[in-house]
Amino acid sequence: MFSRVEFDRRIACARDAMASAGVDLLLVDSGELLAWLTGYTVSETMCRAAFLSREGDAWFTLRALDEAPCREKSWISDVVGFADTGFTLA
C-alpha cells in the first residue's frame, strides 16, 4: 500500500477541503474513498465508515469480524467493531 507520508498528505488535503467548506467532521463510507484515505476497504460490507475530524484522531467503525484486517491495513488505530446481530438494514 502507500507510506504513512502519503496518507498524511491525503489527510491534509481532506482537512483543507473540510476547512474550505466549513465542515468539522467527514464521514467516509464509499469503498474507493475509504481506500484512498485510510488504506482499507471491504467491497462486500455496507456497514462501515471512517470518521475524520478537522482536528484530532480519526476513527473507524465496522463489523467486528473486519476489525483485525482493518487494523492491519489502515493507519487508523481507533477501530470500533460491532456485532452482526441485533440490527437490520432498511
N, CA, C and O atoms as CSV, one atom per row, in Angstrom:
chain,resi,resn,atom,element,x,y,z
A,1,MET,N,N,0.852,-1.181,0.000
A,1,MET,CA,C,0.000,0.000,0.000
A,1,MET,C,C,0.892,1.237,0.000
A,1,MET,O,O,2.032,1.174,-0.461
A,2,PHE,N,N,0.408,2.322,0.493
A,2,PHE,CA,C,1.151,3.573,0.473
A,2,PHE,C,C,1.822,3.824,1.815
A,2,PHE,O,O,1.455,3.226,2.826
A,3,SER,N,N,2.802,4.709,1.815
A,3,SER,CA,C,3.516,5.062,3.056
A,3,SER,C,C,2.652,5.971,3.921
A,3,SER,O,O,1.681,6.564,3.452
A,4,ARG,N,N,3.020,6.066,5.175
A,4,ARG,CA,C,2.304,6.964,6.083
A,4,ARG,C,C,2.444,8.417,5.621
A,4,ARG,O,O,1.528,9.218,5.809
A,5,VAL,N,N,3.569,8.755,5.028
A,5,VAL,CA,C,3.762,10.115,4.500
A,5,VAL,C,C,2.708,10.422,3.440
A,5,VAL,O,O,2.149,11.519,3.416
A,6,GLU,N,N,2.440,9.464,2.574
A,6,GLU,CA,C,1.415,9.657,1.547
A,6,GLU,C,C,0.039,9.810,2.180
A,6,GLU,O,O,-0.738,10.672,1.770
A,7,PHE,N,N,-0.269,8.986,3.171
A,7,PHE,CA,C,-1.562,9.131,3.837
A,7,PHE,C,C,-1.657,10.469,4.570
A,7,PHE,O,O,-2.724,11.081,4.585
A,8,ASP,N,N,-0.573,10.930,5.172
A,8,ASP,CA,C,-0.579,12.242,5.824
A,8,ASP,C,C,-0.880,13.347,4.815
A,8,ASP,O,O,-1.585,14.304,5.134
A,9,ARG,N,N,-0.351,13.218,3.607
A,9,ARG,CA,C,-0.644,14.193,2.547
A,9,ARG,C,C,-2.130,14.161,2.197
A,9,ARG,O,O,-2.757,15.207,2.032
A,10,ARG,N,N,-2.685,12.969,2.085
A,10,ARG,CA,C,-4.105,12.826,1.758
A,10,ARG,C,C,-4.989,13.373,2.874
A,10,ARG,O,O,-5.999,14.024,2.609
A,11,ILE,N,N,-4.610,13.109,4.117
A,11,ILE,CA,C,-5.360,13.627,5.271
A,11,ILE,C,C,-5.342,15.152,5.252
A,11,ILE,O,O,-6.373,15.790,5.465
A,12,ALA,N,N,-4.182,15.730,4.999
A,12,ALA,CA,C,-4.065,17.194,4.942
A,12,ALA,C,C,-4.935,17.757,3.828
A,12,ALA,O,O,-5.582,18.789,4.005
A,13,CYS,N,N,-4.954,17.088,2.684
A,13,CYS,CA,C,-5.786,17.518,1.560
A,13,CYS,C,C,-7.263,17.482,1.941
A,13,CYS,O,O,-8.005,18.424,1.662
A,14,ALA,N,N,-7.683,16.397,2.575
A,14,ALA,CA,C,-9.081,16.274,3.007
A,14,ALA,C,C,-9.427,17.345,4.031
A,14,ALA,O,O,-10.493,17.956,3.956
A,15,ARG,N,N,-8.538,17.575,4.981
A,15,ARG,CA,C,-8.807,18.589,6.012
A,15,ARG,C,C,-8.834,19.998,5.425
A,15,ARG,O,O,-9.615,20.834,5.878
A,16,ASP,N,N,-8.001,20.275,4.431
A,16,ASP,CA,C,-8.059,21.576,3.763
A,16,ASP,C,C,-9.415,21.772,3.091
A,16,ASP,O,O,-10.010,22.845,3.183
A,17,ALA,N,N,-9.902,20.729,2.415
A,17,ALA,CA,C,-11.216,20.812,1.768
A,17,ALA,C,C,-12.317,20.976,2.811
A,17,ALA,O,O,-13.274,21.719,2.597
A,18,MET,N,N,-12.180,20.281,3.940
A,18,MET,CA,C,-13.166,20.411,5.018
A,18,MET,C,C,-13.193,21.837,5.548
A,18,MET,O,O,-14.264,22.406,5.755
A,19,ALA,N,N,-12.019,22.411,5.766
A,19,ALA,CA,C,-11.940,23.783,6.278
A,19,ALA,C,C,-12.559,24.767,5.291
A,19,ALA,O,O,-13.281,25.682,5.689
A,20,SER,N,N,-12.280,24.579,4.018
A,20,SER,CA,C,-12.847,25.462,2.993
A,20,SER,C,C,-14.369,25.392,2.953
A,20,SER,O,O,-15.042,26.383,2.670
A,21,ALA,N,N,-14.900,24.207,3.241
A,21,ALA,CA,C,-16.354,24.006,3.207
A,21,ALA,C,C,-17.017,24.257,4.560
A,21,ALA,O,O,-18.243,24.212,4.664
A,22,GLY,N,N,-16.219,24.521,5.596
A,22,GLY,CA,C,-16.784,24.732,6.922
A,22,GLY,C,C,-17.296,23.458,7.568
A,22,GLY,O,O,-18.236,23.493,8.362
A,23,VAL,N,N,-16.681,22.337,7.232
A,23,VAL,CA,C,-17.100,21.034,7.735
A,23,VAL,C,C,-16.170,20.604,8.867
A,23,VAL,O,O,-14.949,20.659,8.724
A,24,ASP,N,N,-16.746,20.179,9.990
A,24,ASP,CA,C,-15.946,19.751,11.138
A,24,ASP,C,C,-15.668,18.258,11.166
A,24,ASP,O,O,-14.674,17.826,11.748
A,25,LEU,N,N,-16.534,17.463,10.544
A,25,LEU,CA,C,-16.393,16.017,10.579
A,25,LEU,C,C,-16.742,15.434,9.211
A,25,LEU,O,O,-17.795,15.728,8.644
A,26,LEU,N,N,-15.839,14.603,8.694
A,26,LEU,CA,C,-16.050,13.927,7.418
A,26,LEU,C,C,-16.357,12.466,7.690
A,26,LEU,O,O,-15.571,11.772,8.334
A,27,LEU,N,N,-17.494,11.999,7.202
A,27,LEU,CA,C,-17.876,10.590,7.292
A,27,LEU,C,C,-17.617,9.983,5.922
A,27,LEU,O,O,-18.171,10.431,4.919
A,28,VAL,N,N,-16.766,8.954,5.889
A,28,VAL,CA,C,-16.382,8.324,4.632
A,28,VAL,C,C,-16.902,6.892,4.632
A,28,VAL,O,O,-16.512,6.088,5.479
A,29,ASP,N,N,-17.790,6.566,3.677
A,29,ASP,CA,C,-18.281,5.194,3.594
A,29,ASP,C,C,-18.186,4.616,2.190
A,29,ASP,O,O,-18.532,3.452,1.990
A,30,SER,N,N,-17.741,5.372,1.237
A,30,SER,CA,C,-17.526,4.881,-0.123
A,30,SER,C,C,-16.256,4.034,-0.148
A,30,SER,O,O,-15.219,4.450,0.369
A,31,GLY,N,N,-16.336,2.856,-0.746
A,31,GLY,CA,C,-15.184,1.958,-0.788
A,31,GLY,C,C,-13.943,2.597,-1.388
A,31,GLY,O,O,-12.844,2.441,-0.856
A,32,GLU,N,N,-14.110,3.314,-2.494
A,32,GLU,CA,C,-12.966,3.943,-3.152
A,32,GLU,C,C,-12.341,5.012,-2.278
A,32,GLU,O,O,-11.117,5.077,-2.159
A,33,LEU,N,N,-13.168,5.859,-1.660
A,33,LEU,CA,C,-12.635,6.921,-0.811
A,33,LEU,C,C,-12.049,6.358,0.482
A,33,LEU,O,O,-11.056,6.881,0.990
A,34,LEU,N,N,-12.658,5.289,1.021
A,34,LEU,CA,C,-12.063,4.628,2.192
A,34,LEU,C,C,-10.653,4.153,1.878
A,34,LEU,O,O,-9.732,4.366,2.666
A,35,ALA,N,N,-10.483,3.509,0.726
A,35,ALA,CA,C,-9.156,3.033,0.333
A,35,ALA,C,C,-8.188,4.202,0.173
A,35,ALA,O,O,-7.046,4.118,0.623
A,36,TRP,N,N,-8.619,5.276,-0.452
A,36,TRP,CA,C,-7.761,6.437,-0.682
A,36,TRP,C,C,-7.333,7.090,0.629
A,36,TRP,O,O,-6.166,7.443,0.799
A,37,LEU,N,N,-8.276,7.249,1.553
A,37,LEU,CA,C,-7.995,7.966,2.783
A,37,LEU,C,C,-7.379,7.093,3.872
A,37,LEU,O,O,-6.530,7.562,4.631
A,38,THR,N,N,-7.794,5.834,3.958
A,38,THR,CA,C,-7.380,5.003,5.096
A,38,THR,C,C,-6.487,3.820,4.731
A,38,THR,O,O,-5.769,3.298,5.585
A,39,GLY,N,N,-6.527,3.396,3.473
A,39,GLY,CA,C,-5.791,2.205,3.080
A,39,GLY,C,C,-6.573,0.929,3.261
A,39,GLY,O,O,-6.058,-0.155,2.986
A,40,TYR,N,N,-7.816,1.030,3.722
A,40,TYR,CA,C,-8.620,-0.162,3.975
A,40,TYR,C,C,-10.012,-0.001,3.382
A,40,TYR,O,O,-10.611,1.072,3.453
A,41,THR,N,N,-10.511,-1.066,2.802
A,41,THR,CA,C,-11.897,-1.111,2.350
A,41,THR,C,C,-12.346,-2.567,2.276
A,41,THR,O,O,-11.535,-3.481,2.123
A,42,VAL,N,N,-13.627,-2.751,2.386
A,42,VAL,CA,C,-14.239,-4.067,2.225
A,42,VAL,C,C,-15.303,-3.903,1.155
A,42,VAL,O,O,-16.244,-3.128,1.330
A,43,SER,N,N,-15.167,-4.614,0.063
A,43,SER,CA,C,-16.077,-4.398,-1.060
A,43,SER,C,C,-17.498,-4.886,-0.787
A,43,SER,O,O,-18.448,-4.313,-1.320
A,44,GLU,N,N,-17.664,-5.909,0.013
A,44,GLU,CA,C,-18.985,-6.507,0.224
A,44,GLU,C,C,-19.737,-5.929,1.419
A,44,GLU,O,O,-20.941,-6.152,1.543
A,45,THR,N,N,-19.079,-5.212,2.281
A,45,THR,CA,C,-19.693,-4.752,3.521
A,45,THR,C,C,-20.175,-3.318,3.379
A,45,THR,O,O,-19.391,-2.416,3.083
A,46,MET,N,N,-21.458,-3.115,3.588
A,46,MET,CA,C,-22.006,-1.770,3.506
A,46,MET,C,C,-21.956,-1.033,4.840
A,46,MET,O,O,-22.034,0.195,4.871
A,47,CYS,N,N,-21.829,-1.754,5.920
A,47,CYS,CA,C,-21.904,-1.154,7.256
A,47,CYS,C,C,-20.508,-0.865,7.782
A,47,CYS,O,O,-20.024,-1.539,8.691
A,48,ARG,N,N,-19.864,0.146,7.201
A,48,ARG,CA,C,-18.555,0.560,7.679
A,48,ARG,C,C,-18.351,2.018,7.319
A,48,ARG,O,O,-18.883,2.505,6.322
A,49,ALA,N,N,-17.570,2.716,8.146
A,49,ALA,CA,C,-17.288,4.119,7.875
A,49,ALA,C,C,-16.060,4.554,8.649
A,49,ALA,O,O,-15.783,4.066,9.745
A,50,ALA,N,N,-15.337,5.481,8.054
A,50,ALA,CA,C,-14.241,6.159,8.738
A,50,ALA,C,C,-14.703,7.583,9.011
A,50,ALA,O,O,-15.464,8.161,8.235
A,51,PHE,N,N,-14.244,8.129,10.098
A,51,PHE,CA,C,-14.596,9.482,10.508
A,51,PHE,C,C,-13.305,10.278,10.667
A,51,PHE,O,O,-12.400,9.871,11.395
A,52,LEU,N,N,-13.228,11.405,9.985
A,52,LEU,CA,C,-12.061,12.274,10.054
A,52,LEU,C,C,-12.525,13.644,10.513
A,52,LEU,O,O,-13.317,14.301,9.837
A,53,SER,N,N,-12.027,14.072,11.667
A,53,SER,CA,C,-12.348,15.415,12.141
A,53,SER,C,C,-11.271,16.377,11.654
A,53,SER,O,O,-10.171,15.962,11.289
A,54,ARG,N,N,-11.599,17.660,11.653
A,54,ARG,CA,C,-10.598,18.638,11.206
A,54,ARG,C,C,-9.408,18.669,12.144
A,54,ARG,O,O,-8.301,19.023,11.738
A,55,GLU,N,N,-9.629,18.303,13.392
A,55,GLU,CA,C,-8.550,18.237,14.377
A,55,GLU,C,C,-8.723,16.945,15.162
A,55,GLU,O,O,-9.849,16.488,15.363
A,56,GLY,N,N,-7.644,16.365,15.597
A,56,GLY,CA,C,-7.734,15.156,16.402
A,56,GLY,C,C,-7.616,13.890,15.574
A,56,GLY,O,O,-7.399,13.927,14.362
A,57,ASP,N,N,-7.764,12.786,16.255
A,57,ASP,CA,C,-7.580,11.477,15.636
A,57,ASP,C,C,-8.822,11.032,14.875
A,57,ASP,O,O,-9.950,11.371,15.233
A,58,ALA,N,N,-8.586,10.271,13.829
A,58,ALA,CA,C,-9.671,9.662,13.063
A,58,ALA,C,C,-10.072,8.359,13.736
A,58,ALA,O,O,-9.321,7.818,14.548
A,59,TRP,N,N,-11.261,7.852,13.399
A,59,TRP,CA,C,-11.674,6.548,13.896
A,59,TRP,C,C,-12.455,5.832,12.809
A,59,TRP,O,O,-12.942,6.436,11.853
A,60,PHE,N,N,-12.558,4.519,12.989
A,60,PHE,CA,C,-13.194,3.639,12.014
A,60,PHE,C,C,-14.205,2.793,12.768
A,60,PHE,O,O,-13.914,2.326,13.869
A,61,THR,N,N,-15.382,2.587,12.200
A,61,THR,CA,C,-16.357,1.659,12.767
A,61,THR,C,C,-16.807,0.697,11.672
A,61,THR,O,O,-17.084,1.100,10.543
A,62,LEU,N,N,-16.872,-0.576,12.029
A,62,LEU,CA,C,-17.230,-1.605,11.071
A,62,LEU,C,C,-17.560,-2.890,11.805
A,62,LEU,O,O,-17.446,-2.960,13.029
A,63,ARG,N,N,-17.964,-3.899,11.067
A,63,ARG,CA,C,-18.305,-5.192,11.671
A,63,ARG,C,C,-17.109,-5.723,12.457
A,63,ARG,O,O,-15.962,-5.577,12.036
A,64,ALA,N,N,-17.387,-6.335,13.592
A,64,ALA,CA,C,-16.333,-6.849,14.464
A,64,ALA,C,C,-15.423,-7.832,13.735
A,64,ALA,O,O,-14.220,-7.865,13.995
A,65,LEU,N,N,-15.974,-8.629,12.832
A,65,LEU,CA,C,-15.147,-9.609,12.139
A,65,LEU,C,C,-14.149,-8.952,11.182
A,65,LEU,O,O,-13.204,-9.604,10.737
A,66,ASP,N,N,-14.346,-7.674,10.862
A,66,ASP,CA,C,-13.420,-6.952,9.987
A,66,ASP,C,C,-12.418,-6.084,10.758
A,66,ASP,O,O,-11.578,-5.423,10.147
A,67,GLU,N,N,-12.498,-6.079,12.085
A,67,GLU,CA,C,-11.595,-5.244,12.890
A,67,GLU,C,C,-10.125,-5.563,12.648
A,67,GLU,O,O,-9.337,-4.660,12.368
A,68,ALA,N,N,-9.749,-6.823,12.750
A,68,ALA,CA,C,-8.334,-7.198,12.623
A,68,ALA,C,C,-7.758,-6.820,11.258
A,68,ALA,O,O,-6.685,-6.220,11.208
A,69,PRO,N,N,-8.432,-7.147,10.145
A,69,PRO,CA,C,-7.879,-6.727,8.848
A,69,PRO,C,C,-7.774,-5.206,8.722
A,69,PRO,O,O,-6.829,-4.698,8.118
A,70,CYS,N,N,-8.730,-4.487,9.283
A,70,CYS,CA,C,-8.695,-3.031,9.232
A,70,CYS,C,C,-7.478,-2.502,9.992
A,70,CYS,O,O,-6.771,-1.623,9.500
A,71,ARG,N,N,-7.239,-3.031,11.174
A,71,ARG,CA,C,-6.077,-2.603,11.963
A,71,ARG,C,C,-4.772,-2.898,11.228
A,71,ARG,O,O,-3.819,-2.127,11.336
A,72,GLU,N,N,-4.717,-3.990,10.491
A,72,GLU,CA,C,-3.504,-4.365,9.760
A,72,GLU,C,C,-3.229,-3.443,8.573
A,72,GLU,O,O,-2.073,-3.140,8.277
A,73,LYS,N,N,-4.283,-2.998,7.894
A,73,LYS,CA,C,-4.094,-2.279,6.636
A,73,LYS,C,C,-4.225,-0.767,6.742
A,73,LYS,O,O,-3.774,-0.047,5.851
A,74,SER,N,N,-4.824,-0.280,7.800
A,74,SER,CA,C,-5.075,1.151,7.917
A,74,SER,C,C,-4.131,1.795,8.925
A,74,SER,O,O,-3.621,1.139,9.833
A,75,TRP,N,N,-3.914,3.076,8.746
A,75,TRP,CA,C,-3.129,3.860,9.699
A,75,TRP,C,C,-3.976,4.250,10.913
A,75,TRP,O,O,-3.436,4.732,11.909
A,76,ILE,N,N,-5.280,4.048,10.845
A,76,ILE,CA,C,-6.175,4.418,11.950
A,76,ILE,C,C,-6.053,3.379,13.057
A,76,ILE,O,O,-6.192,2.181,12.809
A,77,SER,N,N,-5.794,3.836,14.266
A,77,SER,CA,C,-5.653,2.903,15.391
A,77,SER,C,C,-6.942,2.751,16.197
A,77,SER,O,O,-7.115,1.750,16.892
A,78,ASP,N,N,-7.835,3.714,16.117
A,78,ASP,CA,C,-9.100,3.652,16.850
A,78,ASP,C,C,-10.142,2.980,15.959
A,78,ASP,O,O,-10.849,3.639,15.196
A,79,VAL,N,N,-10.221,1.659,16.072
A,79,VAL,CA,C,-11.142,0.863,15.256
A,79,VAL,C,C,-12.179,0.250,16.178
A,79,VAL,O,O,-11.838,-0.482,17.108
A,80,VAL,N,N,-13.446,0.550,15.920
A,80,VAL,CA,C,-14.544,0.079,16.760
A,80,VAL,C,C,-15.379,-0.913,15.958
A,80,VAL,O,O,-15.917,-0.576,14.903
A,81,GLY,N,N,-15.482,-2.136,16.466
A,81,GLY,CA,C,-16.265,-3.157,15.801
A,81,GLY,C,C,-17.607,-3.358,16.473
A,81,GLY,O,O,-17.748,-3.131,17.675
A,82,PHE,N,N,-18.594,-3.784,15.700
A,82,PHE,CA,C,-19.905,-4.094,16.261
A,82,PHE,C,C,-20.326,-5.477,15.799
A,82,PHE,O,O,-19.920,-5.948,14.736
A,83,ALA,N,N,-21.142,-6.115,16.613
A,83,ALA,CA,C,-21.625,-7.474,16.305
A,83,ALA,C,C,-22.604,-7.447,15.147
A,83,ALA,O,O,-23.276,-6.440,14.923
A,84,ASP,N,N,-22.691,-8.527,14.420
A,84,ASP,CA,C,-23.605,-8.628,13.288
A,84,ASP,C,C,-25.054,-8.834,13.701
A,84,ASP,O,O,-25.948,-8.724,12.862
A,85,THR,N,N,-25.306,-9.127,14.952
A,85,THR,CA,C,-26.674,-9.387,15.418
A,85,THR,C,C,-27.316,-8.122,15.947
A,85,THR,O,O,-26.633,-7.201,16.395
A,86,GLY,N,N,-28.616,-8.088,15.891
A,86,GLY,CA,C,-29.349,-7.008,16.539
A,86,GLY,C,C,-29.641,-5.799,15.668
A,86,GLY,O,O,-30.157,-4.805,16.180
A,87,PHE,N,N,-29.335,-5.833,14.375
A,87,PHE,CA,C,-29.699,-4.716,13.529
A,87,PHE,C,C,-30.080,-5.217,12.146
A,87,PHE,O,O,-29.674,-6.301,11.725
A,88,THR,N,N,-30.857,-4.418,11.457
A,88,THR,CA,C,-31.219,-4.725,10.075
A,88,THR,C,C,-31.053,-3.494,9.238
A,88,THR,O,O,-31.145,-2.376,9.746
A,89,LEU,N,N,-30.813,-3.676,7.973
A,89,LEU,CA,C,-30.736,-2.554,7.044
A,89,LEU,C,C,-32.112,-2.339,6.444
A,89,LEU,O,O,-32.766,-3.291,6.018
A,90,ALA,N,N,-32.542,-1.121,6.410
A,90,ALA,CA,C,-33.859,-0.810,5.850
A,90,ALA,C,C,-33.798,-0.681,4.350
A,90,ALA,O,O,-34.818,-0.421,3.711
